[in-house]
Amino acid sequence: MGSRGKSAPDVATDIPPEQLWVPLVEPRDSYRAAADFYPYARPPPPGFERWLEYARPRQCLLGRYDRLEADLAPFRDPADPGRRSITRAALARAAELHSTVFYHVRDGRVSFDAVEELQAVAREYLQVLDRIAPHLPDIDFVVNTLDTPRTLPGEGTFAERLATTCANASAELTQRGELHGYVINSLRDGSDVQRELLPVISMTKIASCHGDLVAPPWYHIQHLAGKRGQGLGLETDVCRPGAPENLAWHQRVPHLFFRGSTTGGLVREGTPYQRFHRHRLVKLAADDPRMDVGFSAYLQCEPEVCAEMEAQYGRKPYVPEREAYRHRFLMVVDGNSFSSRLLWTMSSGSLVFRSHLFTEWYEDRIQPSVHYLPVRLDYADLSERLDWALTHDAEAHVIAQQAAIVARLHLRIEDVECYWLRLLTEYAALLQPE
């Protein structure tokens, strides 16, 4: 292995592909009691054995669901973690929020209440909910259809809550958060996130900050549903499942590639869009021959400001997803909130560079410098990270392989179903009866 720069990831290259990410592999050849699969300091919730019966034949992870556990922790009574502490009044207030769908499970069947413009999105979730409903008790729950979280508990303005409620969040938020369009917009124009803790299931949130419960979003369901039953085992193409014609690593262009739109915040006259995370990335990469980075569309901006931005940043042609995988290095950066492309980019066989504030449902199944290269929100380390990848080809390839393997084994539609069922099983145990 070559010499390492000061920010080089610690990557082992002597692990054969079939043994990568061993901690996620669990024994299937012996039965253990339900409590043995429940690593938390309380009894499993009612219905946990039904969850196990669903998850085992689908080869879902059976042990720790720490992301889910952290999401539910604020709803638990520390003195009595099994107490039904989610009130019907709080649920009713959550259901009144705009852009939400109110789902009901009765006798193993799902129905929902939604305004007309949300009907199509509500039905996308049924691809998973209809399959897991027979394994659930009668419950009601609220799903947020926006790609931004809805609850930030605390007192005062958004800025004041950001400083207090989110004090234990990552350094990316506490030290560099004002370089992200979501924070800039919310500080400038206010935010409609609720000040109280409400039981809202959302696509994403900033960890140790928002109070939402994170679950797989509808477009992950839509993307993965057509691949049901695929992805089990370690076939020879496991490291290149999404690439055009299974393009080999050495055949990919050794550039850092990003193509996207100007999502990240609403832009009106006077909005400091130059500080937005995507805009800064495009400007940074403009004169770097190692990077092919640019905007292909200008969105969420007033017409005059859109034209102004295009004059500054230019426009590059749209590139289909599969063509993007011809590049060895792919940049994944937040949009309005999280980047939905991370899940399928990890399966591409290219190396992911990731800069983000927002967390996803599978966050505890992936690790920085093991499945992707982390990049600071201010991009201060991006050039050095790219230098490392260009000069440590074998190590960079290993990270790309490990990402593809974990996506193939543990980020399938079956894993989406198991996650939703686990979340709703835990949630049902905390919801007060009608």
Protein Blocks (a to p, Z undefined) as FASTA:
>chain_A
ZZddfklccddfkbcfklgoklmpccfkbccdfklmmcbfcdddehklmmmmmmmmnopa
fkbcfklmmmmmmmpcfklmmbcfbcfklmmmmmmpghiacdddeehiacddddfklmmm
mmmmmmmmmmmmmmpccddddddfbfbdfbdcdedjfklmmmmmmmmmcfklmmmmmmcf
klmmmmmnopabdfbdcddddfbdcehiafcdcdddfklmmmmmmmgoihiajdfklmmm
mbghhiafklpccbddddddfehiacdehiafklpmklmmmmmmmmmmkbccddfbdehi
afklmmmmmmmnopaddddfklmmmpfbdcdddfflmcfklmmmmmnopacddddfbdcf
klmmpcehkloccddfklmmmmmmmmmmmmmmmlmmmmmmmmmmmmmmmmcfklmmmmmm
mmmmmmmmmpccZZ
